[in-house]
Amino acid sequence: MYRIDRRRFCAAALLAAAVCGTGAARAEDYPSRPLRMVVPFPPGGATDNIARLLAKSMSDSLGQPVVVENKGGAGAIIGAETVAKAPPDGYTILASTAGVHVINPAINANLPYDPIKSWTPIGLTNAAPLAVVVLASSPFKTLRDLVDYAKKHPGELSYGSAGVGTSLHQSGEMFKHAAGVDILHVPYKGAGPAVADFLGGRTTMMFSYVGSVYENAKAGKTRILGIGSPKRLALIADVPTIGEVLGVEGYDSDTWTGIVAPAGTPPAIVAKLNKAVRYALEQNHDYLLANGYVILGGSPQDMEAKMKDELAHLTPLLARLMAPAPGAK
């Protein structure tokens, strides 16, 4: 007669109960352990700084630690793929950017994730206005000065970026397109080397986050000529938008950040995470504004709509603007 091993039977019964009760447990008990927030960039950058700031407040809201983990490389693809393939249980989330959902699809036809279908949006956090910056010693006092010179001297000016496919690259190419100018793009392996060469005078300008260049501008080391936001920033209200100077209505080259989870994350968990994100934005409201960020917030549906809209309308433009030059490796 076949005998059932009592220990195996009990283990199997417990496993079945756990599987059958997973949905209810997630909704009622989540979170019951620490969360992992993956940042798809190296430490020290703008996305990393914002993620760490918000993670602390999200921990307070959720009652569990939100641990930030940096997985940089391949223009955010490595970190994004890690989260896209994680279990959709709310314990692994991504501090995502427009680069993951809008820029990467424009320059990489073989992404290991779908820019929309691989994700459950949680909520937008902030926009990071990108500024056109020159050294204080530059002959360009205004953005119009720079544009007029670039039109008369195609290819003579240059700008550095944190690498091909980054938001700094996107901002530079959108500016060139709108202004009708030819400015050499010099990609670096990260923002640090790009800034070092810019401050050393080896490139003419940079397209950089307002929060990253504000202190240098205040100290008289650099000059902010314009910002890529649709509206002026209160922090630097005397600096015009690029759209104002170029006469392009609706010009917007800001990059944005938000939180996403793997596709299939249960709605009850999404609701708790969205509540935690909104709480974190409220707690850090003054800091974000003082450092040149625009607070977004909103619902998961708002984030999904933004992702889909930019993928449909902005990604095709970026595919043309950011394509490698003929013969480039």
C-alpha positions in Angstrom: 0.0 0.0 0.0 1.3 3.5 -1.0 2.1 5.6 2.1 2.1 9.3 2.1 5.1 11.0 3.8 3.5 13.2 6.5 6.1 16.0 6.2 5.8 16.2 2.4 2.1 16.2 2.6 2.1 19.1 5.1 4.6 21.1 3.1 2.5 20.6 -0.1 -0.6 21.7 1.7 1.0 24.8 3.1 2.4 25.7 -0.4 -1.1 25.2 -1.9 -2.6 27.4 0.7 0.0 30.1 0.1 -0.6 30.0 -3.6 -4.4 30.1 -3.3 -4.2 32.9 -0.8 -1.6 35.0 -2.6 -4.0 37.7 -3.9 -5.6 38.3 -0.6 -2.3 38.3 1.3 -0.8 40.9 -1.1 -3.8 43.2 -0.8 -4.0 43.0 3.0 -0.5 42.4 4.2 1.7 44.3 1.6 4.4 45.2 2.3 5.6 42.7 4.8 9.3 42.9 4.0 11.8 45.5 2.5 11.3 46.8 -1.1 14.1 47.1 -3.7 14.1 50.3 -5.8 16.4 49.8 -8.8 18.1 52.9 -10.2 19.3 52.1 -13.8 22.2 54.6 -13.5 25.4 54.8 -11.5 25.3 56.5 -8.0 25.5 60.3 -7.8 23.4 61.3 -10.7 20.2 63.3 -10.7 17.9 60.2 -10.9 19.9 58.4 -8.1 19.7 61.5 -5.9 15.9 61.8 -6.3 15.4 58.1 -5.8 17.2 58.1 -2.5 15.4 61.2 -1.3 12.0 59.7 -2.2 12.8 56.2 -1.0 13.4 57.4 2.6 9.9 59.0 2.7 8.3 56.1 0.9 9.7 53.8 3.7 8.0 56.0 6.3 4.7 55.7 4.4 4.9 51.9 3.8 6.3 50.9 7.1 9.1 48.9 5.4 12.6 49.9 4.2 12.8 50.9 0.5 16.4 50.0 -0.4 18.0 51.7 -3.4 20.1 49.6 -5.7 22.1 51.0 -8.6 22.2 48.9 -11.8 23.7 51.2 -14.3 24.9 50.4 -17.8 23.7 50.3 -21.5 21.8 53.6 -21.2 19.5 52.3 -18.4 18.7 49.0 -20.2 20.4 46.7 -17.7 18.5 48.1 -14.7 15.3 48.3 -16.6 15.5 44.7 -17.8 16.2 43.5 -14.2 13.0 45.0 -12.9 10.9 44.1 -16.0 11.7 40.4 -15.4 11.2 40.5 -11.6 8.1 39.0 -9.9 5.1 41.4 -10.1 4.7 41.4 -6.3 5.5 45.0 -5.5 8.8 44.3 -3.9 11.0 45.3 -6.9 10.3 48.7 -8.5 12.2 50.9 -10.9 13.1 54.6 -10.6 12.4 55.1 -14.3 12.9 57.9 -16.7 11.9 59.1 -20.1 15.0 57.4 -21.3 13.7 54.0 -20.5 10.3 54.4 -22.2 10.9 57.1 -24.9 14.6 57.5 -25.8 15.8 53.9 -25.7 13.1 52.8 -28.1 14.2 55.5 -30.5 17.8 54.4 -30.7 17.6 50.6 -30.0 15.3 48.3 -32.0 16.2 45.3 -29.9 15.3 46.2 -26.3 14.9 43.3 -23.9 11.7 44.9 -22.6 8.7 46.6 -24.1 8.5 50.3 -23.3 4.8 50.1 -22.3 3.7 46.5 -22.0 6.5 45.4 -19.6 5.4 47.8 -17.0 2.8 48.7 -14.4 3.0 52.5 -13.9 2.9 53.7 -10.3 3.2 57.4 -10.7 5.3 60.3 -12.0 7.6 62.0 -9.5 9.2 65.0 -11.2 10.5 66.7 -14.3 14.1 67.8 -14.5 14.4 71.0 -16.6 17.5 70.9 -18.8 19.4 74.2 -19.3 21.8 75.5 -22.0 24.9 76.4 -20.1 28.1 78.2 -21.1 31.2 79.3 -19.1 31.1 82.7 -17.6 34.0 83.6 -19.8 32.1 82.7 -23.0 31.4 85.5 -25.5 27.8 84.3 -25.6 25.7 86.5 -23.2 22.3 85.4 -24.5 20.9 82.3 -26.2 20.2 84.4 -29.2 23.9 85.3 -29.4 24.8 81.6 -29.4 22.2 80.6 -32.0 23.2 83.5 -34.4 26.9 82.4 -34.1 26.1 78.7 -34.6 24.2 79.5 -37.8 27.1 81.5 -39.2 29.7 78.9 -38.1 28.2 75.4 -38.6 30.0 72.6 -36.8 32.3 74.9 -34.9 30.6 74.8 -31.6 30.3 71.6 -29.5 28.4 70.3 -26.6 29.2 67.4 -24.2 26.7 64.8 -23.0 26.7 61.9 -20.5 26.6 59.5 -23.5 24.6 58.5 -26.6 20.9 58.1 -25.7 21.0 60.1 -22.5 18.6 62.9 -21.7 21.4 65.4 -22.2 22.0 64.0 -25.7 18.2 64.2 -26.3 18.1 67.9 -25.2 21.0 68.9 -27.3 19.6 67.3 -30.5 16.2 68.7 -29.9 17.7 72.2 -29.6 19.8 71.8 -32.8 16.7 70.7 -34.6 14.5 73.6 -33.4 17.2 76.2 -33.9 18.3 74.9 -37.2 22.0 74.8 -36.2 24.8 72.3 -36.6 26.6 71.8 -33.2 29.0 68.9 -32.6 27.9 66.3 -30.1 30.7 64.9 -27.9 29.5 61.9 -25.9 31.3 60.9 -22.7 31.0 57.9 -20.4 28.9 59.7 -17.8 28.1 63.2 -16.8 31.3 63.6 -14.6 33.8 63.6 -17.5 31.5 65.7 -19.7 31.2 68.4 -16.9 35.0 68.3 -16.4 35.8 68.9 -20.0 33.1 71.6 -20.2 34.5 73.4 -17.2 38.0 73.0 -18.7 36.9 74.8 -21.9 37.2 71.7 -24.1 33.5 71.9 -25.2 31.5 75.1 -25.8 28.4 74.3 -23.8 26.4 71.7 -22.0 22.7 70.8 -21.8 22.4 70.0 -18.1 20.0 69.7 -15.3 19.2 73.1 -13.7 19.8 71.7 -10.2 23.3 70.6 -11.3 24.4 73.9 -12.7 22.6 76.4 -10.5 25.3 76.7 -7.8 28.0 77.2 -10.4 25.9 79.9 -12.1 25.3 81.6 -8.7 29.0 81.5 -8.0 29.7 83.2 -11.4 31.5 80.2 -13.0 28.9 79.5 -15.6 26.0 81.3 -17.3 22.6 79.7 -17.9 21.3 80.9 -21.3 17.9 79.1 -21.5 15.9 76.2 -20.2 14.0 73.5 -22.1 10.9 73.7 -20.0 7.5 74.9 -21.4 7.5 77.7 -18.7 10.1 79.7 -16.9 11.2 78.4 -13.5 10.7 80.5 -10.4 14.2 79.6 -9.2 15.8 81.4 -12.2 12.9 83.5 -13.4 15.1 85.8 -15.4 16.3 83.0 -17.7 14.1 82.6 -20.8 12.8 79.3 -22.1 14.3 78.0 -25.3 10.8 78.1 -26.9 10.6 81.9 -26.1 13.9 82.6 -27.8 13.4 80.4 -30.8 9.7 81.3 -31.2 8.7 77.6 -30.9 5.4 77.2 -29.1 5.2 74.2 -26.8 9.0 73.5 -26.9 9.8 71.0 -24.1 13.0 69.1 -23.8 12.7 68.3 -20.0 13.2 64.8 -18.9 11.0 63.2 -16.3 11.2 60.5 -13.6 8.6 58.2 -12.3 8.2 54.8 -10.5 7.1 51.7 -12.4 6.7 48.0 -11.4 6.7 44.9 -13.5 3.7 44.2 -15.6 0.9 42.4 -13.8 1.4 44.0 -10.4 -1.9 43.8 -8.6 -4.0 47.0 -8.4 -4.2 47.0 -4.6 -0.4 47.1 -4.4 -0.2 49.8 -7.1 -2.6 51.9 -5.0 -0.4 51.6 -1.9 2.8 52.4 -3.9 1.2 55.4 -5.5 0.0 56.7 -2.1 3.6 56.3 -0.9 5.0 58.2 -3.9 2.6 61.1 -3.4 3.5 61.2 0.3 7.2 61.3 -0.5 6.6 64.2 -3.0 4.7 66.1 -0.3 7.4 65.6 2.3 10.2 66.8 -0.1 8.2 69.5 -1.9 10.4 72.4 -0.8 13.7 70.7 -1.5 12.6 69.7 -5.0 11.5 73.2 -5.9 14.6 74.8 -4.4 16.8 72.5 -6.5 15.2 73.3 -9.8 12.8 70.3 -10.2 9.1 70.4 -11.3 6.9 68.3 -9.1 4.5 66.1 -11.2 2.8 63.4 -9.1 -0.6 62.2 -10.3 -2.2 58.8 -10.8 -0.8 55.6 -12.4 -3.2 56.4 -15.3 -1.6 59.8 -15.7 1.8 58.2 -16.0 0.7 55.6 -18.5 -0.9 58.3 -20.7 2.4 60.3 -20.7 4.4 57.2 -21.6 2.1 56.3 -24.5 1.8 59.9 -25.8 5.6 60.5 -25.9 6.3 57.1 -27.3 3.8 57.8 -30.2 4.9 61.4 -30.8 8.4 62.1 -29.5 10.1 58.8 -30.1 9.8 58.9 -33.9 11.4 62.4 -33.8 14.2 61.3 -31.6 14.8 58.3 -33.8 15.7 60.7 -36.6 17.6 63.2 -34.5 19.7 60.8 -32.4 20.6 58.3 -35.1 24.3 57.7 -35.3 26.1 59.6 -38.0 27.0 57.7 -41.1 30.2 55.6 -40.5 29.9 56.0 -36.7 30.7 53.0 -34.6 
